[in-house]
Amino acid sequence: MEPTAARRSFLCDIGSWADRTALHEAASQGRALQLQQLLDGGTSVNTVTVDNITPLHEACIQNHPICVRLLLEAGAQVDIRTIHGSTPLCNACSSGSLDCAELLLAYGAKVNPSLTALTASPLHEACIRGSADVVRLMISSGARLEAYDVHFGPPLHIACAKGHLDCVAELLRAGANVNSVKFHETALHHAAQAHREDLIQLLVEFGANVYPRDNVGRTPLDYTTPASPSYHLLSFYESNPLGLQQLCRIAVRGIMGTRASEVIGQLDVSPRTHRYLLYWADPTPVPDA
């Protein structure tokens, strides 16, 4: 699987570094005083390498918010792209930097830059990293929950494949489609392949279909090991449909879509019902197989 530009930088596989400047180095190393001196001395804030990497990209990749602020204040282009298509916000999300991401958004960074074959969206990057705080920020800033990456599919898929339970919960509570598909593969297929019964249970509680077949004809159960906890859990769900109360919750949230959390909070119902509709209570226990 082709790594995104943000991850390429961690692997030191982004092409020639021969034209890296002192400003790039200062931003990458978090040397704020030197960075400011270089800027005051007239060094261009938007100087680029042959791969179109700017000092702002560097500061975001290495999670240096003070340097990010200095660069933005000096006029750094907030949405400039590397040769592979990554914006500084993609880099900030890839590094799990909430501070850098907030700064970029405050300066007008696009939360939904157009996708390319070599880079994922900021939300995808946050899900890959497993940073629930950054995922939450991207969602609240208008990130598209169903943004489709050619390698990963929707953000929910990669969050499940990486086993990031908190990120999966954030996406589902925000209204992500639990049954979204990529080549007939669903998030539940990923959870089963990761052998994560906690993810399986969460997805089913949000209405995941346990019976779909992927492009090779396998169901999520087919990806589990016989006698394993995930095997017993999926076998249980295949044999025991969800209760009427759970189905009603799924139906209510499905009708409300991405506005579910907002609308449910305004309903004139008991606090217990609020918690149930918002999935604040623990998932429904599953009997031992």
C-alpha positions as CSV (number, residue, x, y, z in Angstrom):
1,M,0.0,0.0,0.0
2,E,1.4,3.4,-1.0
3,P,2.2,5.6,2.0
4,T,0.9,9.1,2.0
5,A,3.3,12.0,1.8
6,A,3.1,12.7,5.5
7,R,4.1,9.1,6.3
8,R,6.7,9.2,3.6
9,S,8.5,12.0,5.4
10,F,8.8,9.8,8.5
11,L,10.3,7.1,6.4
12,C,12.9,9.6,4.9
13,D,11.6,8.7,1.5
14,I,10.6,12.0,0.0
15,G,13.1,12.5,-2.7
16,S,16.2,14.8,-2.9
17,W,17.0,16.8,0.2
18,A,19.9,18.6,-1.5
19,D,18.1,21.9,-1.6
20,R,16.9,22.0,2.0
21,T,17.5,25.4,3.5
22,A,18.4,26.6,7.0
23,L,14.8,27.6,7.4
24,H,13.6,24.0,6.7
25,E,16.1,22.7,9.2
26,A,15.1,25.2,11.9
27,A,11.4,24.4,11.4
28,S,12.0,20.6,11.4
29,Q,14.1,20.8,14.6
30,G,11.8,23.2,16.4
31,R,14.4,25.9,16.8
32,A,12.0,28.9,17.1
33,L,14.6,31.6,17.8
34,Q,16.7,30.7,14.8
35,L,13.6,30.4,12.7
36,Q,12.6,34.0,13.7
37,Q,16.1,35.3,13.0
38,L,16.1,33.8,9.5
39,L,12.6,35.3,8.8
40,D,13.7,38.7,10.1
41,G,16.8,38.4,7.9
42,G,14.6,38.2,4.8
43,T,14.6,34.4,4.2
44,S,11.5,33.5,2.1
45,V,8.9,31.8,4.4
46,N,7.6,29.8,1.4
47,T,10.9,28.5,0.1
48,V,10.4,24.9,-1.2
49,T,12.5,21.8,-1.8
50,V,12.3,20.0,-5.2
51,D,9.4,18.0,-3.7
52,N,7.6,21.3,-2.9
53,I,8.0,20.8,0.8
54,T,8.0,24.1,2.8
55,P,9.2,24.9,6.3
56,L,5.5,24.9,7.3
57,H,5.2,21.3,6.2
58,E,8.3,20.5,8.2
59,A,7.1,22.1,11.4
60,C,3.8,20.3,11.2
61,I,5.4,16.9,10.5
62,Q,7.5,17.2,13.6
63,N,4.8,18.8,15.8
64,H,6.4,22.2,16.5
65,P,3.4,24.5,17.1
66,I,5.5,27.5,18.0
67,C,7.3,27.3,14.7
68,V,4.0,26.8,12.9
69,R,2.7,30.0,14.5
70,L,5.8,32.0,13.5
71,L,5.6,30.7,9.9
72,L,1.9,31.5,9.6
73,E,2.4,35.0,11.0
74,A,5.2,35.5,8.5
75,G,2.8,34.7,5.6
76,A,3.3,31.0,5.0
77,Q,0.9,29.5,2.5
78,V,-1.5,27.5,4.6
79,D,-2.7,25.1,1.9
80,I,0.5,24.7,-0.2
81,R,0.9,21.1,-1.4
82,T,3.9,18.9,-1.6
83,I,4.6,17.1,-4.9
84,H,2.6,14.2,-3.5
85,G,-0.4,16.4,-2.6
86,S,-0.1,16.7,1.2
87,T,-1.0,20.0,2.8
88,P,0.4,21.2,6.1
89,L,-2.9,20.2,7.7
90,C,-2.4,16.6,6.4
91,N,1.0,16.6,8.0
92,A,-0.3,18.0,11.3
93,C,-3.0,15.3,11.5
94,S,-0.4,12.6,10.5
95,S,1.7,13.7,13.5
96,G,-1.3,13.8,15.8
97,S,-0.7,17.5,16.6
98,L,-3.8,19.1,17.9
99,D,-2.1,22.4,18.5
100,C,-0.7,22.6,14.9
101,A,-4.0,21.6,13.4
102,E,-5.9,24.2,15.4
103,L,-3.4,26.9,14.3
104,L,-3.7,25.9,10.6
105,L,-7.5,26.0,10.8
106,A,-7.4,29.4,12.4
107,Y,-5.5,30.6,9.4
108,G,-8.0,29.2,7.0
109,A,-6.6,25.8,6.1
110,K,-9.0,23.6,4.1
111,V,-10.3,20.7,6.1
112,N,-11.3,18.9,2.9
113,P,-8.5,19.4,0.3
114,S,-9.1,17.5,-2.9
115,L,-7.7,14.0,-2.7
116,T,-5.0,12.6,-4.9
117,A,-3.7,9.1,-5.6
118,L,-0.8,9.6,-3.2
119,T,-2.3,11.4,-0.3
120,A,-5.2,11.0,2.1
121,S,-7.5,13.6,3.7
122,P,-6.6,15.2,7.0
123,L,-9.3,13.1,8.6
124,H,-7.8,9.9,7.2
125,E,-4.4,10.9,8.5
126,A,-5.8,11.5,12.0
127,C,-7.5,8.1,11.9
128,I,-4.3,6.4,10.8
129,R,-2.4,8.1,13.6
130,G,-5.1,7.2,16.1
131,S,-5.5,10.7,17.5
132,A,-9.1,10.9,18.7
133,D,-8.7,14.6,19.7
134,V,-7.6,15.5,16.2
135,V,-10.3,13.3,14.7
136,R,-12.9,15.2,16.8
137,L,-11.4,18.6,15.7
138,M,-11.6,17.6,12.0
139,I,-15.2,16.5,12.4
140,S,-16.2,19.6,14.2
141,S,-14.5,21.7,11.5
142,G,-16.6,20.0,8.7
143,A,-14.5,17.1,7.5
144,R,-16.4,14.9,5.2
145,L,-17.0,11.6,7.0
146,E,-17.3,9.6,3.8
147,A,-14.3,11.1,2.0
148,Y,-13.1,8.2,-0.2
149,D,-9.4,7.4,-0.4
150,V,-8.3,5.1,-3.2
151,H,-6.2,3.0,-0.8
152,F,-8.1,3.2,2.5
153,G,-11.7,3.8,1.5
154,P,-13.6,6.0,4.0
155,P,-12.0,7.2,7.3
156,L,-14.0,4.6,9.3
157,H,-12.3,1.8,7.4
158,I,-8.8,2.8,8.1
159,A,-9.6,3.6,11.8
160,C,-10.9,0.0,12.1
161,A,-8.0,-1.5,10.2
162,K,-5.6,0.3,12.6
163,G,-7.6,-0.8,15.6
164,H,-8.2,2.8,17.0
165,L,-11.4,2.3,19.0
166,D,-11.7,5.9,20.2
167,C,-11.4,7.2,16.6
168,V,-14.0,4.7,15.4
169,A,-16.4,5.8,18.2
170,E,-15.9,9.5,17.2
171,L,-16.7,8.8,13.6
172,L,-19.8,6.7,14.4
173,R,-21.2,9.2,16.9
174,A,-20.7,11.9,14.3
175,G,-22.8,9.9,11.8
176,A,-20.3,8.0,9.7
177,N,-22.0,5.3,7.6
178,V,-21.3,2.1,9.5
179,N,-22.0,0.0,6.4
180,S,-19.9,2.0,3.9
181,V,-18.1,-0.2,1.4
182,K,-14.8,-0.4,-0.5
183,F,-14.8,-3.1,-3.1
184,H,-17.6,-4.8,-1.1
185,E,-15.5,-4.7,2.1
186,T,-17.0,-3.0,5.2
187,A,-15.5,-1.7,8.4
188,L,-16.7,-4.9,10.1
189,H,-14.5,-6.9,7.8
190,H,-11.5,-4.8,9.0
191,A,-12.4,-5.2,12.6
192,A,-12.7,-9.0,12.2
193,Q,-9.3,-9.1,10.4
194,A,-7.8,-7.1,13.3
195,H,-9.3,-9.6,15.7
196,R,-10.8,-6.8,17.8
197,E,-14.0,-7.9,19.5
198,D,-14.4,-4.4,21.1
199,L,-14.5,-2.9,17.6
200,I,-16.9,-5.6,16.4
201,Q,-19.2,-5.0,19.2
202,L,-19.2,-1.2,18.7
203,L,-19.9,-1.5,15.0
204,V,-22.7,-3.9,15.5
205,E,-24.3,-1.7,18.2
206,F,-24.2,1.1,15.6
207,G,-26.0,-1.1,13.1
208,A,-23.2,-2.9,11.2
209,N,-24.5,-5.7,8.9
210,V,-22.8,-8.9,10.0
211,Y,-23.6,-10.8,6.8
212,P,-22.0,-8.8,3.9
213,R,-19.5,-10.6,1.6
214,D,-16.4,-8.8,0.2
215,N,-15.1,-9.2,-3.3
216,V,-13.8,-12.6,-2.6
217,G,-17.0,-13.8,-1.1
218,R,-16.0,-13.8,2.6
219,T,-18.1,-12.5,5.5
220,P,-16.5,-10.8,8.6
221,L,-16.8,-14.2,10.4
222,D,-14.7,-15.8,7.8
223,Y,-11.8,-13.6,8.8
224,T,-11.8,-14.7,12.4
225,T,-10.0,-17.7,13.9
226,P,-12.4,-20.5,15.0
227,A,-12.8,-20.6,18.8
228,S,-11.4,-17.1,19.2
229,P,-13.3,-14.3,21.1
230,S,-14.1,-12.5,17.8
231,Y,-15.3,-15.7,16.2
232,H,-17.7,-16.4,19.1
233,L,-18.9,-12.8,19.1
234,L,-19.7,-12.7,15.4
235,S,-21.3,-16.1,15.6
236,F,-23.5,-14.8,18.4
237,Y,-24.5,-11.8,16.3
238,E,-25.3,-13.9,13.3
239,S,-27.6,-16.2,15.4
240,N,-29.1,-13.5,17.6
241,P,-30.6,-10.4,15.9
242,L,-30.4,-7.1,17.8
243,G,-33.3,-6.3,20.1
244,L,-36.2,-4.0,19.2
245,Q,-34.8,-1.3,21.6
246,Q,-31.4,-1.4,19.8
247,L,-33.0,-1.4,16.4
248,C,-35.1,1.7,17.3
249,R,-31.9,3.5,18.4
250,I,-30.2,2.7,15.1
251,A,-33.3,3.8,13.2
252,V,-33.5,7.1,15.1
253,R,-29.9,7.9,14.5
254,G,-30.1,6.9,10.9
255,I,-32.9,9.3,10.2
256,M,-31.0,12.1,11.9
257,G,-27.7,11.3,10.1
258,T,-24.8,13.6,10.9
259,R,-27.0,15.8,13.0
260,A,-27.9,13.0,15.4
261,S,-25.9,14.2,18.4
262,E,-27.1,17.8,18.0
263,V,-30.8,16.8,17.7
264,I,-30.8,14.2,20.3
265,G,-29.4,16.7,22.8
266,Q,-32.5,18.8,22.2
267,L,-35.1,16.1,22.7
268,D,-37.4,16.3,25.7
269,V,-36.6,12.9,27.0
270,S,-35.1,11.5,30.2
271,P,-31.3,11.7,30.8
272,R,-31.2,7.9,30.6
273,T,-32.7,8.0,27.1
274,H,-30.3,10.7,26.1
275,R,-27.4,8.6,27.2
276,Y,-28.7,5.5,25.4
277,L,-29.3,7.4,22.1
278,L,-25.9,9.0,22.3
279,Y,-24.2,5.7,23.1
280,W,-22.8,7.2,26.4
281,A,-23.8,4.0,28.2
282,D,-21.7,0.8,27.9
283,P,-22.5,-1.3,24.8
284,T,-25.1,-4.0,25.3
285,P,-23.4,-7.0,27.0
286,V,-23.0,-10.1,24.8
287,P,-23.5,-13.5,26.5
288,D,-20.6,-15.9,26.5
289,A,-20.8,-18.3,23.5
